[in-house]
Amino acid sequence: MERISKYSRGSPCCCVAALIYLERFQQRCPAVELTSATFQRLVLVASMTANKYLEDNSFCHNKSW
């Protein structure tokens, strides 16, 4: 989360929202097994979604993600 926050230039609110998204995902899909690889990918997608939703004015290129 620290590295994603640094390079995406998102606010701490985006990190909190991303963790909330992950928690809700786990509640809705308990059958999905979270390994280290899937967790990293889900954290990245949740961070991208939170950043887009909360701070649409700060633009990040796909290369940054």
Long-range contacts (C-beta under 8 A, 24 or more apart in sequence): 1-43, 1-47, 4-43, 4-44, 4-47, 5-47, 7-64, 7-65, 8-47, 8-48, 8-51, 8-60, 8-64, 8-65, 9-58, 9-60, 10-47, 10-50, 10-51, 10-54, 10-55, 10-58, 11-54, 11-55, 13-50, 13-54, 14-47, 14-50, 14-51, 14-54, 14-55, 15-47, 15-50, 17-46, 17-50, 17-53, 17-54, 18-43, 18-46, 18-47, 18-49, 18-50, 19-46, 21-46, 21-49, 21-50, 22-46
